[in-house]
Amino acid sequence: MAGAIMNGTKLQQRAAERAAELPGAGLEHPFGEGWEVFKVRGKVFMLLTQVTGEPMVILKADPEDAKSLQASHEHITPGYHMNKQHWITLTPGGGIDEKLVDELVTESYLLVLEKLPKSQRPVDPKTFGQSRS
């Protein structure tokens, strides 16, 4: 069952917690104060900021998934200061819950992993998260 709708602090906190669970993920501050940048093997997969006054989570997304998410969620918009086809921004409210945040953070991470050479991947993006039988 989906979790509760999250306010801005909870939204960013949950996204950061999920990112910290991902193998090889790390937090950096290359853009200075006000930006938390999560990377895997030097490649960005998530940004957290409040530079507009509203808490935001910026994630990589498949272009078709991004369109669908934006059409079905008022609080998912094109990526703030990023490529609008390949990045989305989550803001608090309207159906954004813990489960959705976890899924979108994980998907962003996996999209970045897929572009890395196999030797640099901390996990296989095709099998990551699948339960073992």
Secondary structure, DSSP 8 states (H G I E B T S, - for coil): ----B--HHHHHHHHHHHHHHSTTEEEE-TT-TTEEEEEETTEEEEEEE-TTSS-EEEEE--HHHHHHHHHH-TTEEE-TTS-TTTEEEE-SSTT-BHHHHHHHHHHHHHHHHHHS-GGG-SS-TTTTT----
